[in-house]
Amino acid sequence: MTTKKNYAGIPDKYARLDEAKVVLIPVPYDGTSTWQKGADKGPEAFLEASENMELYDIETRSEVYKKGIYLAPPVTENSSPEKMVETVYKTTKNYIKQEKFVTIFGGEHSISIGTIRAFQESFEDLTVVQIDAHADLRKEYDGSSCNHACAVHEASKTTNLLQVGIRSMDAEELEYMDENQVYFAHDLYDDWMDDAIGQMTPNVFLTIDLDAFDPSILPSTGTPEPGGLFWYETLDFLKMIFKKKNVVGFDIVELCPNKNEKSSDFLAAKLYYKMLSYKFKYENYDEKSDE
């Protein structure tokens, strides 16, 4: 019998559900991907990289793990995309009801249908910020509305959806896209971050597909696209959101690990920890009250 590991190898006293402020739900699912398979191995690679990461964040001068991070049992339902989405939804909502800051690591992007549904039902007037290479707005793909290509279709109907980094889509997705709320990768301008913040409601959920990053810094993803975002510009944007809005949770998806290329796993691990560091650094930041 294997002993349950803690996130990043943190001491048990910071990993207990009753004490932790943060819950991390792994969802090792890769049932609808259409090119490179392997996103189901993403959570395991992310967790392994996290165990080898320094836990002092230089920028925020903090050790956010001391807020407590509970590593939940993984969601392993994979009998159908629809059942997976329903299980992710129920699991996410259960932890939200316990007043935890709930985070999810996939798996492919179809898991976000369930996570967003849970947050949309739990927080009023929600903005979903999708950082992604692909629009993911199809109503249905390969016979299912719970496909990775449909990841934010429901969110486009039920939430205030902002899309950032988009550089690949099908013509049919134009029907569902509000181009006034899309920041295409090829068209980012000097003040785009301020403009995007101005379009967000007070409550924000972040869904980050790792293929949003340029493949020169993150090649290990199922559908890499040239012309992506870079590390510090992405952190600048995320920091602004955490400062000025109430980020209620987030998910990170589409790490497709390669045994010969570990930098992608480590970027995902650092990104997750950075986002937690920002969350608790700016939790009571004064500018929020000025919105």
Contacts in CASP RR format, 6 or more apart in sequence:
PFRMAT RR
TARGET T0000
AUTHOR 0000-0000-0000
METHOD contacts of the structure
MODEL  1
MTTKKNYAGIPDKYARLDEAKVVLIPVPYDGTSTWQKGADKGPEAFLEAS
ENMELYDIETRSEVYKKGIYLAPPVTENSSPEKMVETVYKTTKNYIKQEK
FVTIFGGEHSISIGTIRAFQESFEDLTVVQIDAHADLRKEYDGSSCNHAC
AVHEASKTTNLLQVGIRSMDAEELEYMDENQVYFAHDLYDDWMDDAIGQM
TPNVFLTIDLDAFDPSILPSTGTPEPGGLFWYETLDFLKMIFKKKNVVGF
DIVELCPNKNEKSSDFLAAKLYYKMLSYKFKYENYDEKSDE
4 71 0 8 1.000
5 47 0 8 1.000
5 51 0 8 1.000
5 71 0 8 1.000
6 12 0 8 1.000
6 14 0 8 1.000
6 15 0 8 1.000
6 69 0 8 1.000
6 71 0 8 1.000
7 15 0 8 1.000
7 24 0 8 1.000
7 47 0 8 1.000
7 50 0 8 1.000
7 65 0 8 1.000
7 69 0 8 1.000
7 70 0 8 1.000
7 71 0 8 1.000
8 47 0 8 1.000
8 50 0 8 1.000
8 51 0 8 1.000
8 53 0 8 1.000
8 55 0 8 1.000
8 65 0 8 1.000
8 69 0 8 1.000
8 273 0 8 1.000
9 15 0 8 1.000
9 50 0 8 1.000
9 51 0 8 1.000
10 55 0 8 1.000
10 65 0 8 1.000
10 68 0 8 1.000
10 69 0 8 1.000
13 19 0 8 1.000
14 20 0 8 1.000
14 65 0 8 1.000
14 66 0 8 1.000
14 67 0 8 1.000
14 68 0 8 1.000
14 69 0 8 1.000
15 68 0 8 1.000
15 69 0 8 1.000
15 70 0 8 1.000
15 71 0 8 1.000
16 68 0 8 1.000
16 70 0 8 1.000
17 23 0 8 1.000
17 70 0 8 1.000
17 72 0 8 1.000
17 98 0 8 1.000
19 68 0 8 1.000
20 67 0 8 1.000
20 68 0 8 1.000
20 69 0 8 1.000
20 70 0 8 1.000
20 100 0 8 1.000
21 67 0 8 1.000
21 68 0 8 1.000
21 100 0 8 1.000
21 101 0 8 1.000
21 280 0 8 1.000
22 67 0 8 1.000
22 68 0 8 1.000
22 69 0 8 1.000
22 70 0 8 1.000
22 100 0 8 1.000
22 101 0 8 1.000
22 102 0 8 1.000
22 103 0 8 1.000
22 276 0 8 1.000
23 69 0 8 1.000
23 70 0 8 1.000
23 72 0 8 1.000
23 95 0 8 1.000
23 98 0 8 1.000
23 100 0 8 1.000
23 101 0 8 1.000
23 102 0 8 1.000
23 103 0 8 1.000
24 69 0 8 1.000
24 70 0 8 1.000
24 71 0 8 1.000
24 72 0 8 1.000
24 103 0 8 1.000
24 104 0 8 1.000
24 105 0 8 1.000
24 272 0 8 1.000
25 72 0 8 1.000
25 74 0 8 1.000
25 75 0 8 1.000
25 88 0 8 1.000
25 91 0 8 1.000
25 92 0 8 1.000
25 95 0 8 1.000
25 102 0 8 1.000
25 103 0 8 1.000
25 104 0 8 1.000
25 105 0 8 1.000
26 43 0 8 1.000
26 44 0 8 1.000
26 46 0 8 1.000
26 47 0 8 1.000
26 71 0 8 1.000
26 72 0 8 1.000
26 74 0 8 1.000
26 75 0 8 1.000
26 104 0 8 1.000
26 105 0 8 1.000
26 106 0 8 1.000
27 43 0 8 1.000
27 74 0 8 1.000
27 75 0 8 1.000
27 84 0 8 1.000
27 88 0 8 1.000
27 104 0 8 1.000
27 105 0 8 1.000
27 106 0 8 1.000
27 107 0 8 1.000
27 111 0 8 1.000
28 40 0 8 1.000
28 41 0 8 1.000
28 42 0 8 1.000
28 43 0 8 1.000
28 44 0 8 1.000
28 74 0 8 1.000
28 75 0 8 1.000
28 76 0 8 1.000
28 106 0 8 1.000
28 107 0 8 1.000
29 39 0 8 1.000
29 40 0 8 1.000
29 75 0 8 1.000
29 77 0 8 1.000
29 78 0 8 1.000
29 84 0 8 1.000
29 106 0 8 1.000
29 107 0 8 1.000
29 108 0 8 1.000
29 110 0 8 1.000
29 111 0 8 1.000
30 37 0 8 1.000
30 38 0 8 1.000
30 39 0 8 1.000
30 40 0 8 1.000
30 41 0 8 1.000
30 107 0 8 1.000
30 108 0 8 1.000
31 40 0 8 1.000
31 78 0 8 1.000
31 81 0 8 1.000
31 84 0 8 1.000
31 108 0 8 1.000
31 110 0 8 1.000
32 81 0 8 1.000
32 108 0 8 1.000
32 110 0 8 1.000
32 141 0 8 1.000
32 142 0 8 1.000
32 144 0 8 1.000
32 146 0 8 1.000
32 147 0 8 1.000
32 148 0 8 1.000
32 149 0 8 1.000
33 39 0 8 1.000
33 108 0 8 1.000
33 148 0 8 1.000
33 222 0 8 1.000
34 142 0 8 1.000
34 148 0 8 1.000
34 149 0 8 1.000
35 222 0 8 1.000
35 223 0 8 1.000
36 222 0 8 1.000
36 223 0 8 1.000
36 256 0 8 1.000
37 256 0 8 1.000
38 222 0 8 1.000
38 256 0 8 1.000
38 257 0 8 1.000
39 106 0 8 1.000
39 107 0 8 1.000
39 108 0 8 1.000
39 222 0 8 1.000
39 253 0 8 1.000
39 254 0 8 1.000
39 255 0 8 1.000
39 256 0 8 1.000
40 107 0 8 1.000
40 108 0 8 1.000
41 256 0 8 1.000
41 257 0 8 1.000
42 105 0 8 1.000
42 106 0 8 1.000
42 107 0 8 1.000
42 255 0 8 1.000
42 256 0 8 1.000
42 257 0 8 1.000
42 265 0 8 1.000
42 268 0 8 1.000
43 74 0 8 1.000
43 105 0 8 1.000
43 106 0 8 1.000
43 107 0 8 1.000
43 255 0 8 1.000
44 257 0 8 1.000
45 255 0 8 1.000
45 257 0 8 1.000
45 265 0 8 1.000
45 268 0 8 1.000
46 105 0 8 1.000
46 252 0 8 1.000
46 255 0 8 1.000
46 265 0 8 1.000
46 268 0 8 1.000
46 269 0 8 1.000
46 272 0 8 1.000
47 71 0 8 1.000
48 265 0 8 1.000
49 262 0 8 1.000
49 265 0 8 1.000
49 266 0 8 1.000
49 268 0 8 1.000
49 269 0 8 1.000
50 269 0 8 1.000
50 272 0 8 1.000
50 273 0 8 1.000
52 266 0 8 1.000
53 266 0 8 1.000
53 269 0 8 1.000
53 270 0 8 1.000
53 273 0 8 1.000
55 63 0 8 1.000
55 65 0 8 1.000
55 273 0 8 1.000
56 62 0 8 1.000
56 63 0 8 1.000
57 63 0 8 1.000
57 64 0 8 1.000
57 273 0 8 1.000
57 274 0 8 1.000
57 277 0 8 1.000
59 274 0 8 1.000
59 277 0 8 1.000
60 277 0 8 1.000
60 278 0 8 1.000
60 281 0 8 1.000
62 277 0 8 1.000
62 280 0 8 1.000
62 281 0 8 1.000
64 273 0 8 1.000
64 276 0 8 1.000
64 277 0 8 1.000
64 279 0 8 1.000
64 280 0 8 1.000
67 276 0 8 1.000
67 280 0 8 1.000
69 276 0 8 1.000
70 100 0 8 1.000
72 91 0 8 1.000
72 95 0 8 1.000
75 84 0 8 1.000
75 87 0 8 1.000
75 88 0 8 1.000
75 91 0 8 1.000
75 111 0 8 1.000
77 83 0 8 1.000
77 84 0 8 1.000
77 86 0 8 1.000
77 87 0 8 1.000
77 88 0 8 1.000
78 84 0 8 1.000
80 146 0 8 1.000
81 110 0 8 1.000
81 144 0 8 1.000
81 146 0 8 1.000
81 147 0 8 1.000
82 144 0 8 1.000
82 146 0 8 1.000
84 110 0 8 1.000
84 111 0 8 1.000
84 146 0 8 1.000
85 110 0 8 1.000
85 111 0 8 1.000
85 113 0 8 1.000
85 114 0 8 1.000
85 117 0 8 1.000
85 146 0 8 1.000
86 114 0 8 1.000
88 104 0 8 1.000
88 111 0 8 1.000
88 113 0 8 1.000
88 114 0 8 1.000
88 115 0 8 1.000
88 118 0 8 1.000
89 113 0 8 1.000
89 114 0 8 1.000
89 115 0 8 1.000
89 117 0 8 1.000
89 118 0 8 1.000
90 118 0 8 1.000
92 102 0 8 1.000
92 104 0 8 1.000
92 114 0 8 1.000
92 115 0 8 1.000
92 118 0 8 1.000
92 119 0 8 1.000
93 118 0 8 1.000
93 121 0 8 1.000
93 122 0 8 1.000
95 102 0 8 1.000
96 102 0 8 1.000
96 118 0 8 1.000
96 119 0 8 1.000
96 122 0 8 1.000
97 122 0 8 1.000
101 248 0 8 1.000
101 249 0 8 1.000
101 279 0 8 1.000
102 119 0 8 1.000
102 249 0 8 1.000
103 249 0 8 1.000
103 250 0 8 1.000
103 251 0 8 1.000
103 252 0 8 1.000
103 272 0 8 1.000
103 275 0 8 1.000
103 276 0 8 1.000
104 111 0 8 1.000
104 112 0 8 1.000
104 115 0 8 1.000
104 250 0 8 1.000
104 251 0 8 1.000
104 252 0 8 1.000
105 251 0 8 1.000
105 252 0 8 1.000
105 253 0 8 1.000
105 255 0 8 1.000
105 268 0 8 1.000
105 272 0 8 1.000
106 251 0 8 1.000
106 252 0 8 1.000
106 253 0 8 1.000
106 254 0 8 1.000
106 255 0 8 1.000
107 253 0 8 1.000
107 254 0 8 1.000
107 255 0 8 1.000
108 148 0 8 1.000
108 253 0 8 1.000
108 254 0 8 1.000
109 132 0 8 1.000
109 136 0 8 1.000
109 148 0 8 1.000
109 151 0 8 1.000
109 207 0 8 1.000
109 209 0 8 1.000
109 253 0 8 1.000
109 254 0 8 1.000
110 146 0 8 1.000
110 147 0 8 1.000
110 148 0 8 1.000
110 150 0 8 1.000
110 151 0 8 1.000
111 251 0 8 1.000
111 253 0 8 1.000
112 151 0 8 1.000
112 152 0 8 1.000
112 155 0 8 1.000
112 207 0 8 1.000
112 251 0 8 1.000
112 253 0 8 1.000
113 146 0 8 1.000
113 150 0 8 1.000
113 151 0 8 1.000
113 154 0 8 1.000
115 205 0 8 1.000
115 207 0 8 1.000
115 251 0 8 1.000
116 128 0 8 1.000
116 152 0 8 1.000
116 154 0 8 1.000
116 155 0 8 1.000
116 158 0 8 1.000
116 159 0 8 1.000
116 205 0 8 1.000
116 207 0 8 1.000
117 154 0 8 1.000
117 158 0 8 1.000
119 126 0 8 1.000
119 205 0 8 1.000
119 248 0 8 1.000
119 249 0 8 1.000
120 126 0 8 1.000
120 128 0 8 1.000
120 155 0 8 1.000
120 158 0 8 1.000
120 159 0 8 1.000
120 205 0 8 1.000
122 248 0 8 1.000
123 203 0 8 1.000
123 205 0 8 1.000
123 248 0 8 1.000
124 203 0 8 1.000
125 160 0 8 1.000
125 201 0 8 1.000
125 202 0 8 1.000
125 203 0 8 1.000
126 159 0 8 1.000
126 160 0 8 1.000
126 201 0 8 1.000
126 203 0 8 1.000
126 204 0 8 1.000
126 205 0 8 1.000
126 248 0 8 1.000
127 159 0 8 1.000
127 160 0 8 1.000
127 161 0 8 1.000
127 162 0 8 1.000
127 199 0 8 1.000
127 200 0 8 1.000
127 201 0 8 1.000
127 203 0 8 1.000
127 204 0 8 1.000
127 205 0 8 1.000
127 245 0 8 1.000
128 152 0 8 1.000
128 155 0 8 1.000
128 159 0 8 1.000
128 160 0 8 1.000
128 161 0 8 1.000
128 162 0 8 1.000
128 204 0 8 1.000
128 205 0 8 1.000
128 206 0 8 1.000
128 207 0 8 1.000
129 162 0 8 1.000
129 164 0 8 1.000
129 196 0 8 1.000
129 200 0 8 1.000
129 204 0 8 1.000
129 205 0 8 1.000
129 206 0 8 1.000
129 207 0 8 1.000
129 241 0 8 1.000
130 136 0 8 1.000
130 151 0 8 1.000
130 152 0 8 1.000
130 155 0 8 1.000
130 161 0 8 1.000
130 162 0 8 1.000
130 163 0 8 1.000
130 164 0 8 1.000
130 207 0 8 1.000
130 209 0 8 1.000
131 164 0 8 1.000
131 165 0 8 1.000
131 206 0 8 1.000
131 207 0 8 1.000
131 208 0 8 1.000
131 209 0 8 1.000
131 212 0 8 1.000
131 229 0 8 1.000
131 234 0 8 1.000
131 237 0 8 1.000
132 163 0 8 1.000
132 164 0 8 1.000
132 165 0 8 1.000
132 166 0 8 1.000
132 207 0 8 1.000
132 208 0 8 1.000
132 209 0 8 1.000
132 211 0 8 1.000
132 212 0 8 1.000
133 165 0 8 1.000
133 166 0 8 1.000
133 167 0 8 1.000
133 168 0 8 1.000
133 185 0 8 1.000
133 209 0 8 1.000
133 211 0 8 1.000
133 212 0 8 1.000
133 223 0 8 1.000
133 224 0 8 1.000
133 225 0 8 1.000
133 228 0 8 1.000
134 149 0 8 1.000
134 166 0 8 1.000
134 168 0 8 1.000
134 169 0 8 1.000
134 209 0 8 1.000
134 211 0 8 1.000
134 223 0 8 1.000
134 225 0 8 1.000
135 152 0 8 1.000
135 163 0 8 1.000
135 166 0 8 1.000
135 168 0 8 1.000
135 169 0 8 1.000
135 170 0 8 1.000
135 173 0 8 1.000
135 177 0 8 1.000
135 182 0 8 1.000
136 148 0 8 1.000
136 149 0 8 1.000
136 150 0 8 1.000
136 151 0 8 1.000
136 152 0 8 1.000
136 153 0 8 1.000
136 209 0 8 1.000
137 150 0 8 1.000
137 152 0 8 1.000
137 153 0 8 1.000
137 156 0 8 1.000
137 169 0 8 1.000
137 173 0 8 1.000
137 176 0 8 1.000
137 177 0 8 1.000
138 147 0 8 1.000
138 149 0 8 1.000
138 150 0 8 1.000
138 153 0 8 1.000
138 170 0 8 1.000
138 172 0 8 1.000
138 173 0 8 1.000
138 176 0 8 1.000
139 145 0 8 1.000
139 150 0 8 1.000
139 153 0 8 1.000
139 176 0 8 1.000
140 147 0 8 1.000
140 150 0 8 1.000
141 147 0 8 1.000
141 148 0 8 1.000
141 149 0 8 1.000
141 150 0 8 1.000
142 149 0 8 1.000
144 150 0 8 1.000
145 153 0 8 1.000
145 154 0 8 1.000
151 207 0 8 1.000
151 209 0 8 1.000
152 161 0 8 1.000
152 163 0 8 1.000
152 207 0 8 1.000
153 176 0 8 1.000
155 161 0 8 1.000
156 176 0 8 1.000
156 177 0 8 1.000
156 178 0 8 1.000
159 205 0 8 1.000
160 181 0 8 1.000
160 199 0 8 1.000
160 200 0 8 1.000
160 201 0 8 1.000
161 178 0 8 1.000
161 181 0 8 1.000
162 181 0 8 1.000
162 182 0 8 1.000
162 183 0 8 1.000
162 196 0 8 1.000
162 199 0 8 1.000
162 200 0 8 1.000
163 177 0 8 1.000
163 181 0 8 1.000
163 182 0 8 1.000
163 183 0 8 1.000
164 182 0 8 1.000
164 183 0 8 1.000
164 196 0 8 1.000
164 212 0 8 1.000
164 229 0 8 1.000
164 237 0 8 1.000
165 183 0 8 1.000
165 184 0 8 1.000
165 185 0 8 1.000
165 188 0 8 1.000
165 212 0 8 1.000
165 228 0 8 1.000
165 229 0 8 1.000
166 182 0 8 1.000
166 183 0 8 1.000
166 184 0 8 1.000
166 185 0 8 1.000
167 184 0 8 1.000
167 185 0 8 1.000
167 186 0 8 1.000
167 225 0 8 1.000
167 226 0 8 1.000
167 227 0 8 1.000
167 228 0 8 1.000
168 223 0 8 1.000
168 225 0 8 1.000
169 177 0 8 1.000
181 199 0 8 1.000
183 192 0 8 1.000
183 196 0 8 1.000
185 227 0 8 1.000
185 228 0 8 1.000
185 229 0 8 1.000
186 227 0 8 1.000
193 236 0 8 1.000
193 237 0 8 1.000
193 240 0 8 1.000
194 240 0 8 1.000
196 237 0 8 1.000
197 240 0 8 1.000
197 241 0 8 1.000
197 244 0 8 1.000
197 245 0 8 1.000
200 241 0 8 1.000
200 245 0 8 1.000
201 245 0 8 1.000
202 245 0 8 1.000
202 246 0 8 1.000
202 288 0 8 1.000
202 291 0 8 1.000
203 245 0 8 1.000
203 246 0 8 1.000
203 248 0 8 1.000
204 241 0 8 1.000
204 245 0 8 1.000
204 246 0 8 1.000
204 247 0 8 1.000
204 248 0 8 1.000
205 247 0 8 1.000
205 248 0 8 1.000
205 249 0 8 1.000
205 250 0 8 1.000
206 238 0 8 1.000
206 241 0 8 1.000
206 247 0 8 1.000
206 249 0 8 1.000
206 250 0 8 1.000
206 251 0 8 1.000
206 275 0 8 1.000
207 250 0 8 1.000
207 251 0 8 1.000
207 253 0 8 1.000
208 250 0 8 1.000
208 251 0 8 1.000
208 252 0 8 1.000
208 253 0 8 1.000
208 271 0 8 1.000
209 221 0 8 1.000
209 253 0 8 1.000
209 254 0 8 1.000
210 218 0 8 1.000
210 221 0 8 1.000
210 252 0 8 1.000
210 253 0 8 1.000
210 254 0 8 1.000
210 255 0 8 1.000
210 264 0 8 1.000
210 267 0 8 1.000
210 268 0 8 1.000
211 218 0 8 1.000
211 221 0 8 1.000
211 222 0 8 1.000
211 223 0 8 1.000
211 224 0 8 1.000
211 225 0 8 1.000
211 254 0 8 1.000
212 228 0 8 1.000
212 229 0 8 1.000
212 234 0 8 1.000
213 221 0 8 1.000
213 228 0 8 1.000
213 229 0 8 1.000
213 230 0 8 1.000
213 231 0 8 1.000
213 234 0 8 1.000
213 267 0 8 1.000
214 226 0 8 1.000
214 227 0 8 1.000
214 228 0 8 1.000
214 229 0 8 1.000
214 230 0 8 1.000
215 221 0 8 1.000
215 224 0 8 1.000
215 225 0 8 1.000
215 226 0 8 1.000
215 228 0 8 1.000
217 230 0 8 1.000
217 231 0 8 1.000
217 263 0 8 1.000
217 267 0 8 1.000
218 224 0 8 1.000
218 263 0 8 1.000
218 264 0 8 1.000
218 267 0 8 1.000
218 268 0 8 1.000
219 258 0 8 1.000
219 261 0 8 1.000
219 264 0 8 1.000
220 255 0 8 1.000
220 256 0 8 1.000
220 257 0 8 1.000
220 258 0 8 1.000
220 261 0 8 1.000
220 264 0 8 1.000
220 265 0 8 1.000
221 254 0 8 1.000
221 255 0 8 1.000
221 256 0 8 1.000
221 264 0 8 1.000
222 254 0 8 1.000
222 256 0 8 1.000
223 254 0 8 1.000
231 267 0 8 1.000
234 271 0 8 1.000
235 274 0 8 1.000
238 274 0 8 1.000
238 275 0 8 1.000
238 278 0 8 1.000
239 278 0 8 1.000
239 282 0 8 1.000
241 247 0 8 1.000
242 275 0 8 1.000
242 278 0 8 1.000
242 279 0 8 1.000
242 281 0 8 1.000
242 282 0 8 1.000
242 285 0 8 1.000
243 278 0 8 1.000
243 282 0 8 1.000
243 285 0 8 1.000
243 287 0 8 1.000
243 288 0 8 1.000
244 285 0 8 1.000
244 287 0 8 1.000
244 288 0 8 1.000
244 291 0 8 1.000
245 288 0 8 1.000
245 291 0 8 1.000
246 288 0 8 1.000
247 279 0 8 1.000
250 275 0 8 1.000
252 268 0 8 1.000
252 271 0 8 1.000
252 272 0 8 1.000
255 264 0 8 1.000
255 265 0 8 1.000
255 268 0 8 1.000
257 264 0 8 1.000
257 265 0 8 1.000
258 264 0 8 1.000
END
